Amino acid sequence: MKLGVPRETFPGERRVAVVPAVVAGYAKAGIEGVVERGAGASAGFPHAPYQAQGPAIATRDEGFAFDILAQG
């Protein structure tokens, strides 16, 4: 199963649906994470903390397909 964490597109919105520490729990449960490039930047979470937990970093155009969508 794949969990998608998209970047917020609403103007001025700074939240992210899933923080890196939570991604680790999903990975332990066998859920693959895909985080859209820049998804956590406005909330203070650059790519590195997400990548350290295992999810792929992708753009919407790079086949950002998932079974579950995390929304803030």
mmCIF file of the N, C-alpha and C atoms, coordinates in Angstrom:
data_MODEL
# 
_entry.id   MODEL 
# 
loop_
_atom_site.group_PDB 
_atom_site.id 
_atom_site.type_symbol 
_atom_site.label_atom_id 
_atom_site.label_alt_id 
_atom_site.label_comp_id 
_atom_site.label_asym_id 
_atom_site.label_entity_id 
_atom_site.label_seq_id 
_atom_site.pdbx_PDB_ins_code 
_atom_site.Cartn_x 
_atom_site.Cartn_y 
_atom_site.Cartn_z 
_atom_site.occupancy 
_atom_site.B_iso_or_equiv 
_atom_site.pdbx_formal_charge 
_atom_site.auth_seq_id 
_atom_site.auth_comp_id 
_atom_site.auth_asym_id 
_atom_site.auth_atom_id 
_atom_site.pdbx_PDB_model_num 
ATOM 1   N N  . MET A 1 1  ? 0.847  -1.167 0.000   1.00 0.00 ? 1  MET A N  1 
ATOM 2   C CA . MET A 1 1  ? 0.000  0.000  0.000   1.00 0.00 ? 1  MET A CA 1 
ATOM 3   C C  . MET A 1 1  ? 0.893  1.232  0.000   1.00 0.00 ? 1  MET A C  1 
ATOM 4   N N  . LYS A 1 2  ? 0.468  2.284  -0.694  1.00 0.00 ? 2  LYS A N  1 
ATOM 5   C CA . LYS A 1 2  ? 1.262  3.499  -0.841  1.00 0.00 ? 2  LYS A CA 1 
ATOM 6   C C  . LYS A 1 2  ? 0.499  4.700  -0.278  1.00 0.00 ? 2  LYS A C  1 
ATOM 7   N N  . LEU A 1 3  ? 1.167  5.461  0.584   1.00 0.00 ? 3  LEU A N  1 
ATOM 8   C CA . LEU A 1 3  ? 0.601  6.665  1.194   1.00 0.00 ? 3  LEU A CA 1 
ATOM 9   C C  . LEU A 1 3  ? 1.199  7.882  0.507   1.00 0.00 ? 3  LEU A C  1 
ATOM 10  N N  . GLY A 1 4  ? 0.376  8.754  -0.014  1.00 0.00 ? 4  GLY A N  1 
ATOM 11  C CA . GLY A 1 4  ? 0.842  9.976  -0.658  1.00 0.00 ? 4  GLY A CA 1 
ATOM 12  C C  . GLY A 1 4  ? 0.696  11.167 0.265   1.00 0.00 ? 4  GLY A C  1 
ATOM 13  N N  . VAL A 1 5  ? 1.755  11.950 0.366   1.00 0.00 ? 5  VAL A N  1 
ATOM 14  C CA . VAL A 1 5  ? 1.742  13.172 1.172   1.00 0.00 ? 5  VAL A CA 1 
ATOM 15  C C  . VAL A 1 5  ? 1.971  14.339 0.205   1.00 0.00 ? 5  VAL A C  1 
ATOM 16  N N  . PRO A 1 6  ? 0.885  14.981 -0.240  1.00 0.00 ? 6  PRO A N  1 
ATOM 17  C CA . PRO A 1 6  ? 1.033  16.058 -1.212  1.00 0.00 ? 6  PRO A CA 1 
ATOM 18  C C  . PRO A 1 6  ? 1.436  17.383 -0.558  1.00 0.00 ? 6  PRO A C  1 
ATOM 19  N N  . ARG A 1 7  ? 2.003  18.259 -1.365  1.00 0.00 ? 7  ARG A N  1 
ATOM 20  C CA . ARG A 1 7  ? 2.322  19.618 -0.942  1.00 0.00 ? 7  ARG A CA 1 
ATOM 21  C C  . ARG A 1 7  ? 1.017  20.398 -0.899  1.00 0.00 ? 7  ARG A C  1 
ATOM 22  N N  . GLU A 1 8  ? 0.835  21.226 0.110   1.00 0.00 ? 8  GLU A N  1 
ATOM 23  C CA . GLU A 1 8  ? -0.362 22.065 0.230   1.00 0.00 ? 8  GLU A CA 1 
ATOM 24  C C  . GLU A 1 8  ? -0.323 23.123 -0.862  1.00 0.00 ? 8  GLU A C  1 
ATOM 25  N N  . THR A 1 9  ? -1.447 23.336 -1.542  1.00 0.00 ? 9  THR A N  1 
ATOM 26  C CA . THR A 1 9  ? -1.486 24.305 -2.637  1.00 0.00 ? 9  THR A CA 1 
ATOM 27  C C  . THR A 1 9  ? -2.334 25.529 -2.309  1.00 0.00 ? 9  THR A C  1 
ATOM 28  N N  . PHE A 1 10 ? -3.013 25.522 -1.167  1.00 0.00 ? 10 PHE A N  1 
ATOM 29  C CA . PHE A 1 10 ? -3.837 26.671 -0.802  1.00 0.00 ? 10 PHE A CA 1 
ATOM 30  C C  . PHE A 1 10 ? -2.920 27.834 -0.442  1.00 0.00 ? 10 PHE A C  1 
ATOM 31  N N  . PRO A 1 11 ? -3.121 29.009 -0.980  1.00 0.00 ? 11 PRO A N  1 
ATOM 32  C CA . PRO A 1 11 ? -2.245 30.150 -0.707  1.00 0.00 ? 11 PRO A CA 1 
ATOM 33  C C  . PRO A 1 11 ? -2.103 30.440 0.797   1.00 0.00 ? 11 PRO A C  1 
ATOM 34  N N  . GLY A 1 12 ? -0.868 30.566 1.245   1.00 0.00 ? 12 GLY A N  1 
ATOM 35  C CA . GLY A 1 12 ? -0.595 30.898 2.637   1.00 0.00 ? 12 GLY A CA 1 
ATOM 36  C C  . GLY A 1 12 ? -0.640 29.730 3.603   1.00 0.00 ? 12 GLY A C  1 
ATOM 37  N N  . GLU A 1 13 ? -1.019 28.562 3.148   1.00 0.00 ? 13 GLU A N  1 
ATOM 38  C CA . GLU A 1 13 ? -1.107 27.388 4.031   1.00 0.00 ? 13 GLU A CA 1 
ATOM 39  C C  . GLU A 1 13 ? 0.280  26.850 4.307   1.00 0.00 ? 13 GLU A C  1 
ATOM 40  N N  . ARG A 1 14 ? 0.596  26.612 5.589   1.00 0.00 ? 14 ARG A N  1 
ATOM 41  C CA . ARG A 1 14 ? 1.931  26.164 5.971   1.00 0.00 ? 14 ARG A CA 1 
ATOM 42  C C  . ARG A 1 14 ? 1.948  24.747 6.552   1.00 0.00 ? 14 ARG A C  1 
ATOM 43  N N  . ARG A 1 15 ? 0.808  24.124 6.689   1.00 0.00 ? 15 ARG A N  1 
ATOM 44  C CA . ARG A 1 15 ? 0.766  22.786 7.290   1.00 0.00 ? 15 ARG A CA 1 
ATOM 45  C C  . ARG A 1 15 ? 1.212  21.707 6.316   1.00 0.00 ? 15 ARG A C  1 
ATOM 46  N N  . VAL A 1 16 ? 1.597  20.576 6.895   1.00 0.00 ? 16 VAL A N  1 
ATOM 47  C CA . VAL A 1 16 ? 1.875  19.376 6.120   1.00 0.00 ? 16 VAL A CA 1 
ATOM 48  C C  . VAL A 1 16 ? 1.102  18.253 6.804   1.00 0.00 ? 16 VAL A C  1 
ATOM 49  N N  . ALA A 1 17 ? 0.541  17.356 6.023   1.00 0.00 ? 17 ALA A N  1 
ATOM 50  C CA . ALA A 1 17 ? -0.335 16.310 6.562   1.00 0.00 ? 17 ALA A CA 1 
ATOM 51  C C  . ALA A 1 17 ? 0.393  15.270 7.407   1.00 0.00 ? 17 ALA A C  1 
ATOM 52  N N  . VAL A 1 18 ? 1.641  14.979 7.068   1.00 0.00 ? 18 VAL A N  1 
ATOM 53  C CA . VAL A 1 18 ? 2.401  13.949 7.774   1.00 0.00 ? 18 VAL A CA 1 
ATOM 54  C C  . VAL A 1 18 ? 3.821  14.469 8.006   1.00 0.00 ? 18 VAL A C  1 
ATOM 55  N N  . VAL A 1 19 ? 4.273  14.412 9.252   1.00 0.00 ? 19 VAL A N  1 
ATOM 56  C CA . VAL A 1 19 ? 5.641  14.834 9.576   1.00 0.00 ? 19 VAL A CA 1 
ATOM 57  C C  . VAL A 1 19 ? 6.562  13.617 9.513   1.00 0.00 ? 19 VAL A C  1 
ATOM 58  N N  . PRO A 1 20 ? 7.871  13.835 9.366   1.00 0.00 ? 20 PRO A N  1 
ATOM 59  C CA . PRO A 1 20 ? 8.803  12.714 9.205   1.00 0.00 ? 20 PRO A CA 1 
ATOM 60  C C  . PRO A 1 20 ? 8.720  11.646 10.300  1.00 0.00 ? 20 PRO A C  1 
ATOM 61  N N  . ALA A 1 21 ? 8.531  12.022 11.535  1.00 0.00 ? 21 ALA A N  1 
ATOM 62  C CA . ALA A 1 21 ? 8.468  11.033 12.619  1.00 0.00 ? 21 ALA A CA 1 
ATOM 63  C C  . ALA A 1 21 ? 7.292  10.071 12.444  1.00 0.00 ? 21 ALA A C  1 
ATOM 64  N N  . VAL A 1 22 ? 6.222  10.540 11.867  1.00 0.00 ? 22 VAL A N  1 
ATOM 65  C CA . VAL A 1 22 ? 5.040  9.696  11.654  1.00 0.00 ? 22 VAL A CA 1 
ATOM 66  C C  . VAL A 1 22 ? 5.263  8.737  10.481  1.00 0.00 ? 22 VAL A C  1 
ATOM 67  N N  . VAL A 1 23 ? 6.030  9.183  9.486   1.00 0.00 ? 23 VAL A N  1 
ATOM 68  C CA . VAL A 1 23 ? 6.324  8.338  8.330   1.00 0.00 ? 23 VAL A CA 1 
ATOM 69  C C  . VAL A 1 23 ? 6.998  7.043  8.771   1.00 0.00 ? 23 VAL A C  1 
ATOM 70  N N  . ALA A 1 24 ? 7.849  7.125  9.774   1.00 0.00 ? 24 ALA A N  1 
ATOM 71  C CA . ALA A 1 24 ? 8.544  5.936  10.278  1.00 0.00 ? 24 ALA A CA 1 
ATOM 72  C C  . ALA A 1 24 ? 7.551  4.885  10.768  1.00 0.00 ? 24 ALA A C  1 
ATOM 73  N N  . GLY A 1 25 ? 6.505  5.308  11.448  1.00 0.00 ? 25 GLY A N  1 
ATOM 74  C CA . GLY A 1 25 ? 5.478  4.378  11.926  1.00 0.00 ? 25 GLY A CA 1 
ATOM 75  C C  . GLY A 1 25 ? 4.731  3.711  10.790  1.00 0.00 ? 25 GLY A C  1 
ATOM 76  N N  . TYR A 1 26 ? 4.436  4.476  9.740   1.00 0.00 ? 26 TYR A N  1 
ATOM 77  C CA . TYR A 1 26 ? 3.776  3.895  8.574   1.00 0.00 ? 26 TYR A CA 1 
ATOM 78  C C  . TYR A 1 26 ? 4.673  2.846  7.926   1.00 0.00 ? 26 TYR A C  1 
ATOM 79  N N  . ALA A 1 27 ? 5.963  3.163  7.818   1.00 0.00 ? 27 ALA A N  1 
ATOM 80  C CA . ALA A 1 27 ? 6.909  2.223  7.206   1.00 0.00 ? 27 ALA A CA 1 
ATOM 81  C C  . ALA A 1 27 ? 6.958  0.915  7.995   1.00 0.00 ? 27 ALA A C  1 
ATOM 82  N N  . LYS A 1 28 ? 6.943  1.008  9.321   1.00 0.00 ? 28 LYS A N  1 
ATOM 83  C CA . LYS A 1 28 ? 6.953  -0.203 10.155  1.00 0.00 ? 28 LYS A CA 1 
ATOM 84  C C  . LYS A 1 28 ? 5.697  -1.035 9.937   1.00 0.00 ? 28 LYS A C  1 
ATOM 85  N N  . ALA A 1 29 ? 4.603  -0.374 9.559   1.00 0.00 ? 29 ALA A N  1 
ATOM 86  C CA . ALA A 1 29 ? 3.343  -1.071 9.298   1.00 0.00 ? 29 ALA A CA 1 
ATOM 87  C C  . ALA A 1 29 ? 3.260  -1.592 7.864   1.00 0.00 ? 29 ALA A C  1 
ATOM 88  N N  . GLY A 1 30 ? 4.340  -1.380 7.088   1.00 0.00 ? 30 GLY A N  1 
ATOM 89  C CA . GLY A 1 30 ? 4.365  -1.879 5.717   1.00 0.00 ? 30 GLY A CA 1 
ATOM 90  C C  . GLY A 1 30 ? 3.738  -0.949 4.696   1.00 0.00 ? 30 GLY A C  1 
ATOM 91  N N  . ILE A 1 31 ? 3.534  0.302  5.075   1.00 0.00 ? 31 ILE A N  1 
ATOM 92  C CA . ILE A 1 31 ? 2.946  1.278  4.159   1.00 0.00 ? 31 ILE A CA 1 
ATOM 93  C C  . ILE A 1 31 ? 4.070  2.117  3.559   1.00 0.00 ? 31 ILE A C  1 
ATOM 94  N N  . GLU A 1 32 ? 4.172  2.102  2.242   1.00 0.00 ? 32 GLU A N  1 
ATOM 95  C CA . GLU A 1 32 ? 5.204  2.859  1.540   1.00 0.00 ? 32 GLU A CA 1 
ATOM 96  C C  . GLU A 1 32 ? 4.779  4.320  1.439   1.00 0.00 ? 32 GLU A C  1 
ATOM 97  N N  . GLY A 1 33 ? 5.682  5.227  1.750   1.00 0.00 ? 33 GLY A N  1 
ATOM 98  C CA . GLY A 1 33 ? 5.371  6.649  1.674   1.00 0.00 ? 33 GLY A CA 1 
ATOM 99  C C  . GLY A 1 33 ? 5.940  7.289  0.427   1.00 0.00 ? 33 GLY A C  1 
ATOM 100 N N  . VAL A 1 34 ? 5.184  8.228  -0.139  1.00 0.00 ? 34 VAL A N  1 
ATOM 101 C CA . VAL A 1 34 ? 5.637  9.053  -1.244  1.00 0.00 ? 34 VAL A CA 1 
ATOM 102 C C  . VAL A 1 34 ? 5.309  10.487 -0.852  1.00 0.00 ? 34 VAL A C  1 
ATOM 103 N N  . VAL A 1 35 ? 6.336  11.299 -0.711  1.00 0.00 ? 35 VAL A N  1 
ATOM 104 C CA . VAL A 1 35 ? 6.159  12.686 -0.291  1.00 0.00 ? 35 VAL A CA 1 
ATOM 105 C C  . VAL A 1 35 ? 6.431  13.594 -1.485  1.00 0.00 ? 35 VAL A C  1 
ATOM 106 N N  . GLU A 1 36 ? 5.480  14.479 -1.768  1.00 0.00 ? 36 GLU A N  1 
ATOM 107 C CA . GLU A 1 36 ? 5.690  15.406 -2.870  1.00 0.00 ? 36 GLU A CA 1 
ATOM 108 C C  . GLU A 1 36 ? 6.807  16.375 -2.519  1.00 0.00 ? 36 GLU A C  1 
ATOM 109 N N  . ARG A 1 37 ? 7.653  16.652 -3.471  1.00 0.00 ? 37 ARG A N  1 
ATOM 110 C CA . ARG A 1 37 ? 8.766  17.580 -3.284  1.00 0.00 ? 37 ARG A CA 1 
ATOM 111 C C  . ARG A 1 37 ? 8.248  18.900 -2.706  1.00 0.00 ? 37 ARG A C  1 
ATOM 112 N N  . GLY A 1 38 ? 8.818  19.331 -1.590  1.00 0.00 ? 38 GLY A N  1 
ATOM 113 C CA . GLY A 1 38 ? 8.424  20.586 -0.957  1.00 0.00 ? 38 GLY A CA 1 
ATOM 114 C C  . GLY A 1 38 ? 7.231  20.485 -0.025  1.00 0.00 ? 38 GLY A C  1 
ATOM 115 N N  . ALA A 1 39 ? 6.695  19.293 0.173   1.00 0.00 ? 39 ALA A N  1 
ATOM 116 C CA . ALA A 1 39 ? 5.486  19.135 0.990   1.00 0.00 ? 39 ALA A CA 1 
ATOM 117 C C  . ALA A 1 39 ? 5.656  19.667 2.408   1.00 0.00 ? 39 ALA A C  1 
ATOM 118 N N  . GLY A 1 40 ? 6.801  19.439 3.018   1.00 0.00 ? 40 GLY A N  1 
ATOM 119 C CA . GLY A 1 40 ? 6.985  19.857 4.402   1.00 0.00 ? 40 GLY A CA 1 
ATOM 120 C C  . GLY A 1 40 ? 7.763  21.145 4.589   1.00 0.00 ? 40 GLY A C  1 
ATOM 121 N N  . ALA A 1 41 ? 8.239  21.736 3.511   1.00 0.00 ? 41 ALA A N  1 
ATOM 122 C CA . ALA A 1 41 ? 9.126  22.907 3.601   1.00 0.00 ? 41 ALA A CA 1 
ATOM 123 C C  . ALA A 1 41 ? 8.509  24.061 4.380   1.00 0.00 ? 41 ALA A C  1 
ATOM 124 N N  . SER A 1 42 ? 7.273  24.417 4.104   1.00 0.00 ? 42 SER A N  1 
ATOM 125 C CA . SER A 1 42 ? 6.637  25.548 4.788   1.00 0.00 ? 42 SER A CA 1 
ATOM 126 C C  . SER A 1 42 ? 6.400  25.278 6.263   1.00 0.00 ? 42 SER A C  1 
ATOM 127 N N  . ALA A 1 43 ? 6.347  24.013 6.638   1.00 0.00 ? 43 ALA A N  1 
ATOM 128 C CA . ALA A 1 43 ? 6.135  23.634 8.039   1.00 0.00 ? 43 ALA A CA 1 
ATOM 129 C C  . ALA A 1 43 ? 7.458  23.370 8.757   1.00 0.00 ? 43 ALA A C  1 
ATOM 130 N N  . GLY A 1 44 ? 8.573  23.596 8.063   1.00 0.00 ? 44 GLY A N  1 
ATOM 131 C CA . GLY A 1 44 ? 9.880  23.423 8.675   1.00 0.00 ? 44 GLY A CA 1 
ATOM 132 C C  . GLY A 1 44 ? 10.476 22.037 8.537   1.00 0.00 ? 44 GLY A C  1 
ATOM 133 N N  . PHE A 1 45 ? 9.964  21.247 7.603   1.00 0.00 ? 45 PHE A N  1 
ATOM 134 C CA . PHE A 1 45 ? 10.472 19.894 7.379   1.00 0.00 ? 45 PHE A CA 1 
ATOM 135 C C  . PHE A 1 45 ? 11.017 19.771 5.960   1.00 0.00 ? 45 PHE A C  1 
ATOM 136 N N  . PRO A 1 46 ? 12.342 19.920 5.783   1.00 0.00 ? 46 PRO A N  1 
ATOM 137 C CA . PRO A 1 46 ? 12.926 19.739 4.449   1.00 0.00 ? 46 PRO A CA 1 
ATOM 138 C C  . PRO A 1 46 ? 12.920 18.259 4.053   1.00 0.00 ? 46 PRO A C  1 
ATOM 139 N N  . HIS A 1 47 ? 13.421 17.968 2.867   1.00 0.00 ? 47 HIS A N  1 
ATOM 140 C CA . HIS A 1 47 ? 13.403 16.591 2.349   1.00 0.00 ? 47 HIS A CA 1 
ATOM 141 C C  . HIS A 1 47 ? 14.180 15.598 3.211   1.00 0.00 ? 47 HIS A C  1 
ATOM 142 N N  . ALA A 1 48 ? 15.321 16.001 3.729   1.00 0.00 ? 48 ALA A N  1 
ATOM 143 C CA . ALA A 1 48 ? 16.219 15.064 4.427   1.00 0.00 ? 48 ALA A CA 1 
ATOM 144 C C  . ALA A 1 48 ? 15.546 14.280 5.547   1.00 0.00 ? 48 ALA A C  1 
ATOM 145 N N  . PRO A 1 49 ? 14.780 14.909 6.443   1.00 0.00 ? 49 PRO A N  1 
ATOM 146 C CA . PRO A 1 49 ? 14.143 14.118 7.500   1.00 0.00 ? 49 PRO A CA 1 
ATOM 147 C C  . PRO A 1 49 ? 13.142 13.084 6.959   1.00 0.00 ? 49 PRO A C  1 
ATOM 148 N N  . TYR A 1 50 ? 12.446 13.413 5.887   1.00 0.00 ? 50 TYR A N  1 
ATOM 149 C CA . TYR A 1 50 ? 11.542 12.437 5.273   1.00 0.00 ? 50 TYR A CA 1 
ATOM 150 C C  . TYR A 1 50 ? 12.341 11.284 4.675   1.00 0.00 ? 50 TYR A C  1 
ATOM 151 N N  . GLN A 1 51 ? 13.373 11.628 3.890   1.00 0.00 ? 51 GLN A N  1 
ATOM 152 C CA . GLN A 1 51 ? 14.166 10.596 3.230   1.00 0.00 ? 51 GLN A CA 1 
ATOM 153 C C  . GLN A 1 51 ? 14.849 9.680  4.229   1.00 0.00 ? 51 GLN A C  1 
ATOM 154 N N  . ALA A 1 52 ? 15.212 10.202 5.384   1.00 0.00 ? 52 ALA A N  1 
ATOM 155 C CA . ALA A 1 52 ? 15.838 9.376  6.416   1.00 0.00 ? 52 ALA A CA 1 
ATOM 156 C C  . ALA A 1 52 ? 14.881 8.303  6.924   1.00 0.00 ? 52 ALA A C  1 
ATOM 157 N N  . GLN A 1 53 ? 13.581 8.527  6.779   1.00 0.00 ? 53 GLN A N  1 
ATOM 158 C CA . GLN A 1 53 ? 12.573 7.566  7.222   1.00 0.00 ? 53 GLN A CA 1 
ATOM 159 C C  . GLN A 1 53 ? 12.152 6.624  6.102   1.00 0.00 ? 53 GLN A C  1 
ATOM 160 N N  . GLY A 1 54 ? 12.627 6.869  4.878   1.00 0.00 ? 54 GLY A N  1 
ATOM 161 C CA . GLY A 1 54 ? 12.397 5.914  3.803   1.00 0.00 ? 54 GLY A CA 1 
ATOM 162 C C  . GLY A 1 54 ? 11.480 6.287  2.662   1.00 0.00 ? 54 GLY A C  1 
ATOM 163 N N  . PRO A 1 55 ? 10.615 7.288  2.770   1.00 0.00 ? 55 PRO A N  1 
ATOM 164 C CA . PRO A 1 55 ? 9.719  7.515  1.640   1.00 0.00 ? 55 PRO A CA 1 
ATOM 165 C C  . PRO A 1 55 ? 10.427 8.148  0.447   1.00 0.00 ? 55 PRO A C  1 
ATOM 166 N N  . ALA A 1 56 ? 9.857  7.917  -0.714  1.00 0.00 ? 56 ALA A N  1 
ATOM 167 C CA . ALA A 1 56 ? 10.361 8.535  -1.937  1.00 0.00 ? 56 ALA A CA 1 
ATOM 168 C C  . ALA A 1 56 ? 9.914  9.988  -1.975  1.00 0.00 ? 56 ALA A C  1 
ATOM 169 N N  . ILE A 1 57 ? 10.729 10.827 -2.590  1.00 0.00 ? 57 ILE A N  1 
ATOM 170 C CA . ILE A 1 57 ? 10.370 12.219 -2.830  1.00 0.00 ? 57 ILE A CA 1 
ATOM 171 C C  . ILE A 1 57 ? 10.060 12.319 -4.311  1.00 0.00 ? 57 ILE A C  1 
ATOM 172 N N  . ALA A 1 58 ? 8.893  12.845 -4.651  1.00 0.00 ? 58 ALA A N  1 
ATOM 173 C CA . ALA A 1 58 ? 8.470  12.884 -6.046  1.00 0.00 ? 58 ALA A CA 1 
ATOM 174 C C  . ALA A 1 58 ? 7.732  14.180 -6.351  1.00 0.00 ? 58 ALA A C  1 
ATOM 175 N N  . THR A 1 59 ? 7.568  14.453 -7.631  1.00 0.00 ? 59 THR A N  1 
ATOM 176 C CA . THR A 1 59 ? 6.716  15.560 -8.046  1.00 0.00 ? 59 THR A CA 1 
ATOM 177 C C  . THR A 1 59 ? 5.378  14.959 -8.464  1.00 0.00 ? 59 THR A C  1 
ATOM 178 N N  . ARG A 1 60 ? 4.379  15.773 -8.581  1.00 0.00 ? 60 ARG A N  1 
ATOM 179 C CA . ARG A 1 60 ? 3.078  15.258 -9.043  1.00 0.00 ? 60 ARG A CA 1 
ATOM 180 C C  . ARG A 1 60 ? 3.203  14.665 -10.440 1.00 0.00 ? 60 ARG A C  1 
ATOM 181 N N  . ASP A 1 61 ? 4.068  15.255 -11.254 1.00 0.00 ? 61 ASP A N  1 
ATOM 182 C CA . ASP A 1 61 ? 4.256  14.784 -12.625 1.00 0.00 ? 61 ASP A CA 1 
ATOM 183 C C  . ASP A 1 61 ? 5.038  13.488 -12.724 1.00 0.00 ? 61 ASP A C  1 
ATOM 184 N N  . GLU A 1 62 ? 5.729  13.091 -11.669 1.00 0.00 ? 62 GLU A N  1 
ATOM 185 C CA . GLU A 1 62 ? 6.528  11.865 -11.678 1.00 0.00 ? 62 GLU A CA 1 
ATOM 186 C C  . GLU A 1 62 ? 5.704  10.654 -11.242 1.00 0.00 ? 62 GLU A C  1 
ATOM 187 N N  . GLY A 1 63 ? 4.447  10.658 -11.557 1.00 0.00 ? 63 GLY A N  1 
ATOM 188 C CA . GLY A 1 63 ? 3.616  9.509  -11.218 1.00 0.00 ? 63 GLY A CA 1 
ATOM 189 C C  . GLY A 1 63 ? 3.250  9.474  -9.752  1.00 0.00 ? 63 GLY A C  1 
ATOM 190 N N  . PHE A 1 64 ? 2.846  10.595 -9.214  1.00 0.00 ? 64 PHE A N  1 
ATOM 191 C CA . PHE A 1 64 ? 2.475  10.693 -7.807  1.00 0.00 ? 64 PHE A CA 1 
ATOM 192 C C  . PHE A 1 64 ? 1.137  9.968  -7.617  1.00 0.00 ? 64 PHE A C  1 
ATOM 193 N N  . ALA A 1 65 ? 1.202  8.632  -7.680  1.00 0.00 ? 65 ALA A N  1 
ATOM 194 C CA . ALA A 1 65 ? 0.022  7.793  -7.530  1.00 0.00 ? 65 ALA A CA 1 
ATOM 195 C C  . ALA A 1 65 ? 0.095  7.086  -6.188  1.00 0.00 ? 65 ALA A C  1 
ATOM 196 N N  . PHE A 1 66 ? -1.039 6.963  -5.504  1.00 0.00 ? 66 PHE A N  1 
ATOM 197 C CA . PHE A 1 66 ? -1.045 6.374  -4.170  1.00 0.00 ? 66 PHE A CA 1 
ATOM 198 C C  . PHE A 1 66 ? -2.387 5.730  -3.881  1.00 0.00 ? 66 PHE A C  1 
ATOM 199 N N  . ASP A 1 67 ? -2.423 4.902  -2.847  1.00 0.00 ? 67 ASP A N  1 
ATOM 200 C CA . ASP A 1 67 ? -3.659 4.257  -2.424  1.00 0.00 ? 67 ASP A CA 1 
ATOM 201 C C  . ASP A 1 67 ? -4.371 5.084  -1.356  1.00 0.00 ? 67 ASP A C  1 
ATOM 202 N N  . ILE A 1 68 ? -3.579 5.788  -0.531  1.00 0.00 ? 68 ILE A N  1 
ATOM 203 C CA . ILE A 1 68 ? -4.114 6.603  0.565   1.00 0.00 ? 68 ILE A CA 1 
ATOM 204 C C  . ILE A 1 68 ? -3.565 8.014  0.389   1.00 0.00 ? 68 ILE A C  1 
ATOM 205 N N  . LEU A 1 69 ? -4.415 9.019  0.542   1.00 0.00 ? 69 LEU A N  1 
ATOM 206 C CA . LEU A 1 69 ? -3.985 10.403 0.464   1.00 0.00 ? 69 LEU A CA 1 
ATOM 207 C C  . LEU A 1 69 ? -4.064 11.027 1.850   1.00 0.00 ? 69 LEU A C  1 
ATOM 208 N N  . ALA A 1 70 ? -2.936 11.541 2.333   1.00 0.00 ? 70 ALA A N  1 
ATOM 209 C CA . ALA A 1 70 ? -2.902 12.234 3.627   1.00 0.00 ? 70 ALA A CA 1 
ATOM 210 C C  . ALA A 1 70 ? -3.168 13.707 3.379   1.00 0.00 ? 70 ALA A C  1 
ATOM 211 N N  . GLN A 1 71 ? -4.148 14.264 4.068   1.00 0.00 ? 71 GLN A N  1 
ATOM 212 C CA . GLN A 1 71 ? -4.464 15.678 3.925   1.00 0.00 ? 71 GLN A CA 1 
ATOM 213 C C  . GLN A 1 71 ? -4.396 16.355 5.276   1.00 0.00 ? 71 GLN A C  1 
ATOM 214 N N  . GLY A 1 72 ? -3.967 17.612 5.275   1.00 0.00 ? 72 GLY A N  1 
ATOM 215 C CA . GLY A 1 72 ? -3.840 18.386 6.515   1.00 0.00 ? 72 GLY A CA 1 
ATOM 216 C C  . GLY A 1 72 ? -5.130 18.990 6.942   1.00 0.00 ? 72 GLY A C  1 
# 
